[in-house]
Amino acid sequence: MTQKHEFEVAMTCEGCSGAVTRILNKLEDVKFEIDLPNRLVWIESDRDVAFLTDTLKKCGKEVKYNGAK
């Protein structure tokens, strides 16, 4: 079942959000939105939260899971 998850990612610029975009684009069956001013990333996926968190951490930024939306 697909769920929408909210993550807080320590993005400070377009380069940061670009890195997140490149990482998430490599995943299949994932929809996402990035809100750079509020440092939020919403991911719609049936993957588990641990996998999504680890994937986001590959951009080298601090990641916090805020819960399902």
C-alpha positions as CSV (number, residue, x, y, z in Angstrom):
1,M,0.0,0.0,0.0
2,T,1.3,3.4,-0.9
3,Q,1.7,5.9,1.9
4,K,2.8,9.5,2.0
5,H,5.7,10.2,4.3
6,E,7.1,13.5,5.5
7,F,10.8,14.0,6.1
8,E,12.7,17.0,7.3
9,V,16.0,17.3,5.4
10,A,18.7,19.9,6.2
11,M,18.6,21.5,2.7
12,T,19.9,25.0,2.4
13,C,20.0,25.6,-1.3
14,E,19.0,24.5,-4.8
15,G,22.1,22.2,-4.9
16,C,20.8,20.4,-1.8
17,S,17.3,19.9,-3.2
18,G,18.9,18.9,-6.5
19,A,20.9,16.1,-4.7
20,V,17.7,14.9,-3.1
21,T,15.9,14.9,-6.4
22,R,18.7,12.9,-8.1
23,I,18.7,10.3,-5.4
24,L,14.9,9.9,-5.3
25,N,14.7,9.7,-9.1
26,K,16.8,6.5,-9.0
27,L,14.0,4.8,-7.1
28,E,11.1,3.1,-9.0
29,D,7.5,3.6,-8.0
30,V,8.2,6.7,-5.9
31,K,6.5,10.1,-6.1
32,F,7.9,13.0,-4.2
33,E,7.7,16.7,-3.6
34,I,10.3,19.0,-2.2
35,D,9.6,22.2,-0.2
36,L,13.0,23.8,0.0
37,P,12.0,26.9,2.1
38,N,10.6,24.6,4.8
39,R,13.2,21.9,4.3
40,L,10.5,19.2,3.8
41,V,10.3,16.3,1.5
42,W,7.1,14.3,1.0
43,I,7.5,10.8,-0.5
44,E,4.7,8.6,-1.7
45,S,5.9,5.0,-1.7
46,D,5.1,1.5,-0.5
47,R,8.8,1.1,0.7
48,D,9.4,1.1,4.4
49,V,10.5,4.2,6.3
50,A,13.9,2.9,7.2
51,F,14.7,2.4,3.5
52,L,13.5,5.8,2.6
53,T,15.4,7.4,5.4
54,D,18.6,5.7,4.5
55,T,18.1,6.7,0.9
56,L,17.7,10.3,1.8
57,K,20.8,10.2,4.0
58,K,22.8,9.5,0.9
59,C,22.7,13.2,0.0
60,G,24.9,13.8,3.1
61,K,22.3,15.9,4.9
62,E,20.6,15.4,8.3
63,V,17.3,13.6,7.9
64,K,14.4,13.4,10.3
65,Y,11.2,11.4,9.8
66,N,8.1,13.5,10.7
67,G,5.5,10.7,10.1
68,A,2.9,9.6,7.6
69,K,0.7,12.3,6.2
